Amino acid sequence: MRFRAAVNHARKYPALIPQFFFICLGMGSAVLYLARLAKGPYVIWDKTNNPEPWNKLDPTYQYKFVAINTDYKNLKKEGPDF
């Protein structure tokens, strides 16, 4: 019902089409980013098999979405193995 009303508004006022496009693009991007965050190593979905998954990551793992000045290949592990 709401989709049909949006289509009718877009037919009546064609200037709304870019607005609908960018709203859908933003909502889709937000959903994809939340899905990416949910699959990260700092989120625990199964506590019985792997209670601390961040301890098994390589020191060169890139945690940030964009790392501008950090070269992760030259990093050394700074803590003990548990």
MMTF fields as JSON, N, C-alpha, C and O atoms, coordinates in Angstrom:
{
  "mmtfVersion": "1.0.0",
  "mmtfProducer": "UNKNOWN",
  "numBonds": 327,
  "numAtoms": 328,
  "numGroups": 82,
  "numChains": 1,
  "numModels": 1,
  "chainsPerModel": [1],
  "groupsPerChain": [82],
  "chainIdList": ["A"],
  "bondAtomList": [4, 2, 8, 6, 12, 10, 16, 14, 20, 18, 24, 22, 28, 26, 32, 30, 36, 34, 40, 38, 44, 42, 48, 46, 52, 50, 56, 54, 60, 58, 64, 62, 68, 66, 72, 70, 76, 74, 80, 78, 84, 82, 88, 86, 92, 90, 96, 94, 100, 98, 104, 102, 108, 106, 112, 110, 116, 114, 120, 118, 124, 122, 128, 126, 132, 130, 136, 134, 140, 138, 144, 142, 148, 146, 152, 150, 156, 154, 160, 158, 164, 162, 168, 166, 172, 170, 176, 174, 180, 178, 184, 182, 188, 186, 192, 190, 196, 194, 200, 198, 204, 202, 208, 206, 212, 210, 216, 214, 220, 218, 224, 222, 228, 226, 232, 230, 236, 234, 240, 238, 244, 242, 248, 246, 252, 250, 256, 254, 260, 258, 264, 262, 268, 266, 272, 270, 276, 274, 280, 278, 284, 282, 288, 286, 292, 290, 296, 294, 300, 298, 304, 302, 308, 306, 312, 310, 316, 314, 320, 318, 324, 322],
  "bondOrderList": [1, 1, 1, 1, 1, 1, 1, 1, 1, 1, 1, 1, 1, 1, 1, 1, 1, 1, 1, 1, 1, 1, 1, 1, 1, 1, 1, 1, 1, 1, 1, 1, 1, 1, 1, 1, 1, 1, 1, 1, 1, 1, 1, 1, 1, 1, 1, 1, 1, 1, 1, 1, 1, 1, 1, 1, 1, 1, 1, 1, 1, 1, 1, 1, 1, 1, 1, 1, 1, 1, 1, 1, 1, 1, 1, 1, 1, 1, 1, 1, 1],
  "groupList": [{"groupName": "MET", "atomNameList": ["N", "CA", "C", "O"], "elementList": ["N", "C", "C", "O"], "formalChargeList": [0, 0, 0, 0], "bondAtomList": [1, 0, 2, 1, 3, 2], "bondOrderList": [1, 1, 2], "singleLetterCode": "M", "chemCompType": "L-PEPTIDE LINKING"}, {"groupName": "ARG", "atomNameList": ["N", "CA", "C", "O"], "elementList": ["N", "C", "C", "O"], "formalChargeList": [0, 0, 0, 0], "bondAtomList": [1, 0, 2, 1, 3, 2], "bondOrderList": [1, 1, 2], "singleLetterCode": "R", "chemCompType": "L-PEPTIDE LINKING"}, {"groupName": "PHE", "atomNameList": ["N", "CA", "C", "O"], "elementList": ["N", "C", "C", "O"], "formalChargeList": [0, 0, 0, 0], "bondAtomList": [1, 0, 2, 1, 3, 2], "bondOrderList": [1, 1, 2], "singleLetterCode": "F", "chemCompType": "L-PEPTIDE LINKING"}, {"groupName": "ALA", "atomNameList": ["N", "CA", "C", "O"], "elementList": ["N", "C", "C", "O"], "formalChargeList": [0, 0, 0, 0], "bondAtomList": [1, 0, 2, 1, 3, 2], "bondOrderList": [1, 1, 2], "singleLetterCode": "A", "chemCompType": "L-PEPTIDE LINKING"}, {"groupName": "VAL", "atomNameList": ["N", "CA", "C", "O"], "elementList": ["N", "C", "C", "O"], "formalChargeList": [0, 0, 0, 0], "bondAtomList": [1, 0, 2, 1, 3, 2], "bondOrderList": [1, 1, 2], "singleLetterCode": "V", "chemCompType": "L-PEPTIDE LINKING"}, {"groupName": "ASN", "atomNameList": ["N", "CA", "C", "O"], "elementList": ["N", "C", "C", "O"], "formalChargeList": [0, 0, 0, 0], "bondAtomList": [1, 0, 2, 1, 3, 2], "bondOrderList": [1, 1, 2], "singleLetterCode": "N", "chemCompType": "L-PEPTIDE LINKING"}, {"groupName": "HIS", "atomNameList": ["N", "CA", "C", "O"], "elementList": ["N", "C", "C", "O"], "formalChargeList": [0, 0, 0, 0], "bondAtomList": [1, 0, 2, 1, 3, 2], "bondOrderList": [1, 1, 2], "singleLetterCode": "H", "chemCompType": "L-PEPTIDE LINKING"}, {"groupName": "LYS", "atomNameList": ["N", "CA", "C", "O"], "elementList": ["N", "C", "C", "O"], "formalChargeList": [0, 0, 0, 0], "bondAtomList": [1, 0, 2, 1, 3, 2], "bondOrderList": [1, 1, 2], "singleLetterCode": "K", "chemCompType": "L-PEPTIDE LINKING"}, {"groupName": "TYR", "atomNameList": ["N", "CA", "C", "O"], "elementList": ["N", "C", "C", "O"], "formalChargeList": [0, 0, 0, 0], "bondAtomList": [1, 0, 2, 1, 3, 2], "bondOrderList": [1, 1, 2], "singleLetterCode": "Y", "chemCompType": "L-PEPTIDE LINKING"}, {"groupName": "PRO", "atomNameList": ["N", "CA", "C", "O"], "elementList": ["N", "C", "C", "O"], "formalChargeList": [0, 0, 0, 0], "bondAtomList": [1, 0, 2, 1, 3, 2], "bondOrderList": [1, 1, 2], "singleLetterCode": "P", "chemCompType": "L-PEPTIDE LINKING"}, {"groupName": "LEU", "atomNameList": ["N", "CA", "C", "O"], "elementList": ["N", "C", "C", "O"], "formalChargeList": [0, 0, 0, 0], "bondAtomList": [1, 0, 2, 1, 3, 2], "bondOrderList": [1, 1, 2], "singleLetterCode": "L", "chemCompType": "L-PEPTIDE LINKING"}, {"groupName": "ILE", "atomNameList": ["N", "CA", "C", "O"], "elementList": ["N", "C", "C", "O"], "formalChargeList": [0, 0, 0, 0], "bondAtomList": [1, 0, 2, 1, 3, 2], "bondOrderList": [1, 1, 2], "singleLetterCode": "I", "chemCompType": "L-PEPTIDE LINKING"}, {"groupName": "GLN", "atomNameList": ["N", "CA", "C", "O"], "elementList": ["N", "C", "C", "O"], "formalChargeList": [0, 0, 0, 0], "bondAtomList": [1, 0, 2, 1, 3, 2], "bondOrderList": [1, 1, 2], "singleLetterCode": "Q", "chemCompType": "L-PEPTIDE LINKING"}, {"groupName": "CYS", "atomNameList": ["N", "CA", "C", "O"], "elementList": ["N", "C", "C", "O"], "formalChargeList": [0, 0, 0, 0], "bondAtomList": [1, 0, 2, 1, 3, 2], "bondOrderList": [1, 1, 2], "singleLetterCode": "C", "chemCompType": "L-PEPTIDE LINKING"}, {"groupName": "GLY", "atomNameList": ["N", "CA", "C", "O"], "elementList": ["N", "C", "C", "O"], "formalChargeList": [0, 0, 0, 0], "bondAtomList": [1, 0, 2, 1, 3, 2], "bondOrderList": [1, 1, 2], "singleLetterCode": "G", "chemCompType": "PEPTIDE LINKING"}, {"groupName": "SER", "atomNameList": ["N", "CA", "C", "O"], "elementList": ["N", "C", "C", "O"], "formalChargeList": [0, 0, 0, 0], "bondAtomList": [1, 0, 2, 1, 3, 2], "bondOrderList": [1, 1, 2], "singleLetterCode": "S", "chemCompType": "L-PEPTIDE LINKING"}, {"groupName": "TRP", "atomNameList": ["N", "CA", "C", "O"], "elementList": ["N", "C", "C", "O"], "formalChargeList": [0, 0, 0, 0], "bondAtomList": [1, 0, 2, 1, 3, 2], "bondOrderList": [1, 1, 2], "singleLetterCode": "W", "chemCompType": "L-PEPTIDE LINKING"}, {"groupName": "ASP", "atomNameList": ["N", "CA", "C", "O"], "elementList": ["N", "C", "C", "O"], "formalChargeList": [0, 0, 0, 0], "bondAtomList": [1, 0, 2, 1, 3, 2], "bondOrderList": [1, 1, 2], "singleLetterCode": "D", "chemCompType": "L-PEPTIDE LINKING"}, {"groupName": "THR", "atomNameList": ["N", "CA", "C", "O"], "elementList": ["N", "C", "C", "O"], "formalChargeList": [0, 0, 0, 0], "bondAtomList": [1, 0, 2, 1, 3, 2], "bondOrderList": [1, 1, 2], "singleLetterCode": "T", "chemCompType": "L-PEPTIDE LINKING"}, {"groupName": "GLU", "atomNameList": ["N", "CA", "C", "O"], "elementList": ["N", "C", "C", "O"], "formalChargeList": [0, 0, 0, 0], "bondAtomList": [1, 0, 2, 1, 3, 2], "bondOrderList": [1, 1, 2], "singleLetterCode": "E", "chemCompType": "L-PEPTIDE LINKING"}],
  "groupTypeList": [0, 1, 2, 1, 3, 3, 4, 5, 6, 3, 1, 7, 8, 9, 3, 10, 11, 9, 12, 2, 2, 2, 11, 13, 10, 14, 0, 14, 15, 3, 4, 10, 8, 10, 3, 1, 10, 3, 7, 14, 9, 8, 4, 11, 16, 17, 7, 18, 5, 5, 9, 19, 9, 16, 5, 7, 10, 17, 9, 18, 8, 12, 8, 7, 2, 4, 3, 11, 5, 18, 17, 8, 7, 5, 10, 7, 7, 19, 14, 9, 17, 2],
  "groupIdList": [1, 2, 3, 4, 5, 6, 7, 8, 9, 10, 11, 12, 13, 14, 15, 16, 17, 18, 19, 20, 21, 22, 23, 24, 25, 26, 27, 28, 29, 30, 31, 32, 33, 34, 35, 36, 37, 38, 39, 40, 41, 42, 43, 44, 45, 46, 47, 48, 49, 50, 51, 52, 53, 54, 55, 56, 57, 58, 59, 60, 61, 62, 63, 64, 65, 66, 67, 68, 69, 70, 71, 72, 73, 74, 75, 76, 77, 78, 79, 80, 81, 82],
  "secStructList": [7, 2, 2, 2, 2, 2, 2, 2, 2, 2, 2, 2, 7, 6, 6, 2, 2, 2, 2, 2, 2, 2, 2, 2, 2, 2, 2, 2, 2, 2, 2, 2, 2, 2, 2, 2, 2, 2, 6, 1, 6, 6, 7, 7, 1, 7, 6, 6, 6, 7, 1, 7, 4, 4, 4, 4, 1, 7, 6, 6, 7, 7, 7, 1, 1, 7, 7, 1, 1, 7, 7, 4, 4, 4, 7, 7, 7, 7, 1, 7, 7, 7],
  "xCoordList": [0.825, 0.0, 0.879, 0.632, 1.89, 2.762, 3.637, 3.935, 4.046, 4.856, 4.053, 4.567, 2.806, 1.946, 1.728, 1.676, 1.602, 1.443, 2.722, 2.653, 3.885, 5.151, 5.266, 5.729, 4.853, 4.902, 3.954, 4.294, 2.779, 1.827, 2.369, 2.192, 3.029, 3.633, 4.759, 4.919, 5.542, 6.647, 6.13, 6.744, 5.008, 4.414, 3.873, 3.978, 3.299, 2.711, 3.797, 3.692, 4.841, 5.942, 7.259, 7.862, 7.72, 8.94, 10.207, 11.211, 10.175, 11.353, 11.612, 12.688, 10.661, 10.845, 11.642, 12.106, 11.805, 12.491, 13.93, 14.324, 14.749, 16.104, 16.112, 16.979, 15.155, 15.079, 14.784, 15.411, 13.848, 13.558, 14.774, 15.061, 15.493, 16.685, 17.745, 18.291, 18.039, 19.098, 18.689, 19.542, 17.421, 16.961, 17.136, 17.615, 16.751, 16.923, 18.401, 18.783, 19.236, 20.667, 21.265, 22.083, 20.872, 21.377, 20.918, 21.697, 19.666, 19.166, 19.837, 20.155, 20.057, 20.736, 22.183, 22.683, 22.856, 24.241, 24.315, 25.231, 23.368, 23.353, 23.152, 23.796, 22.282, 22.042, 23.291, 23.647, 23.954, 25.171, 26.29, 27.043, 26.403, 27.436, 27.161, 28.09, 25.909, 25.572, 25.835, 26.254, 25.593, 25.903, 27.409, 27.857, 28.189, 29.643, 30.115, 31.008, 29.531, 29.901, 29.52, 30.238, 28.407, 27.952, 28.848, 28.872, 29.595, 30.471, 31.9, 32.772, 32.163, 33.512, 34.016, 33.236, 35.323, 35.901, 35.574, 35.8, 35.06, 34.778, 33.339, 32.921, 32.569, 31.184, 31.123, 31.572, 30.572, 30.511, 29.086, 28.151, 28.925, 27.631, 27.567, 26.485, 28.702, 28.749, 29.772, 30.97, 29.315, 30.224, 30.783, 31.785, 30.167, 30.627, 31.854, 32.777, 31.887, 32.994, 34.189, 35.334, 33.939, 35.027, 34.686, 34.199, 34.933, 34.497, 35.282, 34.753, 36.517, 37.324, 37.955, 39.136, 37.199, 37.74, 38.814, 39.613, 38.857, 39.847, 41.253, 42.222, 41.394, 42.725, 43.364, 44.579, 42.578, 43.102, 43.425, 43.765, 43.326, 43.598, 45.087, 45.829, 45.499, 46.878, 47.18, 46.287, 48.403, 48.716, 48.609, 48.505, 48.631, 48.521, 47.079, 46.843, 46.105, 44.697, 44.314, 44.605, 43.666, 43.277, 41.902, 40.894, 41.864, 40.614, 39.79, 38.56, 40.448, 39.747, 39.158, 39.634, 38.117, 37.494, 38.459, 38.623, 39.098, 40.103, 41.304, 41.186, 42.454, 43.684, 44.572, 45.105, 44.725, 45.43, 46.937, 47.697, 47.372, 48.799, 49.391, 50.592, 48.613, 49.102, 49.456, 48.641, 50.695, 51.124, 51.054, 51.925, 50.037, 49.791, 50.755, 50.841, 51.466, 52.396, 53.626, 54.241, 53.996, 55.205, 54.94, 55.872, 53.695, 53.382, 53.837, 53.784, 54.278, 54.671, 53.68, 53.044, 53.554, 52.638, 53.206, 54.366, 52.383, 52.861, 52.445, 52.763, 51.759, 51.305, 51.63, 52.043, 51.45, 51.74, 50.624, 49.496, 50.943, 49.945, 49.249, 49.896, 47.932, 47.169, 46.739, 46.08],
  "yCoordList": [-1.18, 0.0, 1.257, 2.181, 1.298, 2.475, 2.567, 3.662, 1.423, 1.429, 1.984, 2.748, 1.592, 2.086, 3.587, 4.295, 4.072, 5.52, 6.264, 7.35, 5.679, 6.304, 6.334, 7.325, 5.263, 5.228, 6.268, 6.938, 6.402, 7.413, 8.827, 9.684, 9.072, 10.385, 10.633, 11.749, 9.589, 9.747, 10.028, 10.785, 9.419, 9.714, 11.134, 11.803, 11.583, 12.929, 14.004, 15.054, 13.734, 14.678, 13.981, 13.363, 14.057, 13.34, 13.799, 13.086, 14.951, 15.433, 14.612, 14.725, 13.796, 12.956, 11.689, 11.028, 11.345, 10.088, 10.066, 9.058, 11.12, 11.072, 10.975, 10.323, 11.619, 11.546, 10.114, 9.623, 9.445, 8.053, 7.175, 6.271, 7.435, 6.654, 6.787, 5.784, 8.022, 8.215, 7.735, 7.302, 7.804, 7.253, 5.734, 5.168, 5.077, 3.62, 3.246, 2.24, 4.03, 3.77, 3.892, 3.061, 4.907, 5.084, 3.976, 3.487, 3.579, 2.507, 1.18, 0.403, 0.91, -0.313, -0.335, -1.371, 0.81, 0.897, 0.677, 0.014, 1.222, 1.041, -0.428, -0.929, -1.112, -2.535, -3.358, -4.255, -3.058, -3.795, -3.535, -4.449, -2.304, -1.994, -2.689, -3.176, -2.74, -3.464, -4.961, -5.613, -5.503, -6.92, -7.151, -8.17, -6.215, -6.33, -6.269, -7.021, -5.389, -5.302, -6.552, -6.958, -7.163, -8.363, -9.559, -10.498, -9.544, -10.658, -10.432, -11.25, -9.362, -9.039, -9.967, -10.718, -9.919, -10.824, -10.436, -11.239, -9.26, -8.788, -9.039, -8.63, -9.7, -10.057, -11.557, -12.338, -11.961, -13.379, -13.88, -13.434, -14.809, -15.428, -16.808, -17.262, -17.48, -18.83, -18.853, -18.982, -18.731, -18.645, -20.004, -20.053, -21.092, -22.402, -22.88, -23.429, -22.687, -23.185, -22.235, -22.686, -20.938, -19.972, -18.743, -17.75, -18.787, -17.682, -16.385, -15.309, -16.455, -15.252, -15.302, -15.628, -14.989, -15.12, -14.095, -14.322, -12.992, -11.953, -12.38, -11.785, -13.406, -13.897, -14.734, -14.931, -15.218, -16.062, -15.29, -15.896, -13.962, -13.162, -12.916, -12.826, -12.813, -12.512, -11.05, -10.21, -10.719, -9.317, -8.397, -7.181, -8.945, -8.107, -7.916, -7.327, -8.4, -8.238, -6.767, -6.093, -6.272, -4.867, -4.706, -5.142, -4.075, -3.884, -2.738, -2.798, -1.709, -0.515, -0.74, -1.572, 0.019, -0.033, 0.529, -0.035, 1.655, 2.272, 2.604, 3.35, 2.061, 2.369, 3.201, 2.688, 4.469, 5.375, 5.309, 5.129, 5.449, 5.544, 4.299, 4.276, 3.286, 2.117, 1.006, 0.607, 0.507, -0.637, -1.872, -2.072, -2.69, -3.817, -4.979, -5.894, -4.951, -6.04, -5.997, -7.033, -4.813, -4.666, -4.705, -4.55, -4.909, -4.949, -6.257, -7.317, -6.168, -7.36, -7.586, -6.646, -8.808, -9.128, -8.608, -8.865, -7.86, -7.206, -7.914, -7.44, -9.011, -9.684, -11.16, -11.69, -11.825, -13.267, -14.08, -13.606, -15.29, -16.224, -16.878, -17.293, -16.966, -17.612, -18.976, -19.692],
  "zCoordList": [0.0, 0.0, 0.0, -0.775, 0.854, 0.904, -0.338, -0.814, -0.858, -2.071, -3.246, -4.064, -3.312, -4.389, -4.26, -5.266, -3.044, -2.839, -3.246, -3.821, -2.949, -3.35, -4.873, -5.437, -5.541, -7.003, -7.593, -8.568, -7.01, -7.499, -7.307, -8.173, -6.175, -5.953, -6.951, -7.447, -7.246, -8.191, -9.6, -10.352, -9.952, -11.266, -11.33, -12.358, -10.236, -10.211, -10.121, -10.754, -9.328, -9.125, -9.473, -8.596, -10.707, -11.114, -10.388, -10.398, -9.774, -9.049, -7.786, -7.199, -7.356, -6.175, -6.463, -5.534, -7.723, -8.07, -7.559, -6.971, -7.746, -7.175, -5.649, -5.067, -5.016, -3.562, -3.115, -2.177, -3.765, -3.436, -3.688, -2.903, -4.779, -5.106, -4.018, -3.558, -3.601, -2.611, -1.219, -0.444, -0.898, 0.376, 0.383, 1.366, -0.703, -0.794, -0.806, -0.207, -1.472, -1.495, -0.094, 0.301, 0.651, 2.017, 2.947, 3.765, 2.83, 3.691, 3.35, 4.25, 2.068, 1.675, 2.147, 2.585, 2.056, 2.536, 4.038, 4.523, 4.772, 6.222, 6.583, 7.505, 5.881, 6.152, 5.844, 6.607, 4.728, 4.379, 5.385, 5.722, 5.866, 6.842, 8.177, 8.82, 8.593, 9.823, 9.68, 10.636, 8.497, 8.268, 8.337, 8.864, 7.811, 7.893, 9.342, 9.733, 10.134, 11.534, 12.304, 13.218, 11.951, 12.664, 12.398, 13.193, 11.282, 10.964, 11.439, 11.147, 12.153, 12.595, 13.691, 14.276, 13.974, 14.965, 16.404, 17.309, 16.644, 17.99, 18.381, 19.464, 17.531, 17.83, 18.066, 17.228, 19.2, 19.553, 19.324, 19.988, 18.382, 18.142, 18.791, 19.163, 18.932, 19.489, 20.624, 20.374, 21.849, 22.989, 23.416, 24.13, 23.0, 23.455, 22.676, 23.277, 21.365, 20.554, 20.525, 20.495, 20.535, 20.423, 21.268, 20.728, 22.585, 23.44, 23.24, 23.52, 22.769, 22.558, 21.164, 21.04, 20.126, 18.766, 18.44, 17.532, 19.142, 18.846, 19.239, 18.768, 20.099, 20.467, 19.358, 19.359, 18.433, 17.362, 16.091, 15.075, 16.129, 14.941, 14.78, 15.758, 13.555, 13.212, 13.559, 13.446, 13.976, 14.287, 13.079, 13.241, 11.885, 10.694, 10.246, 9.191, 11.02, 10.662, 10.732, 11.72, 9.693, 9.635, 10.284, 9.728, 11.465, 12.189, 11.628, 11.626, 11.159, 10.7, 9.311, 8.54, 9.019, 7.698, 6.658, 5.576, 7.004, 6.144, 7.004, 7.976, 6.659, 7.373, 6.448, 5.465, 6.765, 5.866, 6.094, 5.142, 7.325, 7.608, 8.26, 8.53, 8.517, 9.243, 8.273, 7.442, 8.389, 7.592, 8.488, 9.333, 8.312, 9.188, 8.937, 9.755, 7.837, 7.539, 8.429, 8.679, 8.915, 9.721, 11.227, 12.016, 11.634, 13.052, 13.684, 13.059, 14.912, 15.657, 16.785, 17.263, 17.198, 18.276, 19.577, 19.896, 20.351, 21.566, 22.842, 23.933, 22.741, 23.957, 23.931, 22.899, 25.051, 25.105, 24.467, 24.332, 24.081, 23.588, 24.771, 25.732, 24.694, 25.753, 25.307, 26.06]
}
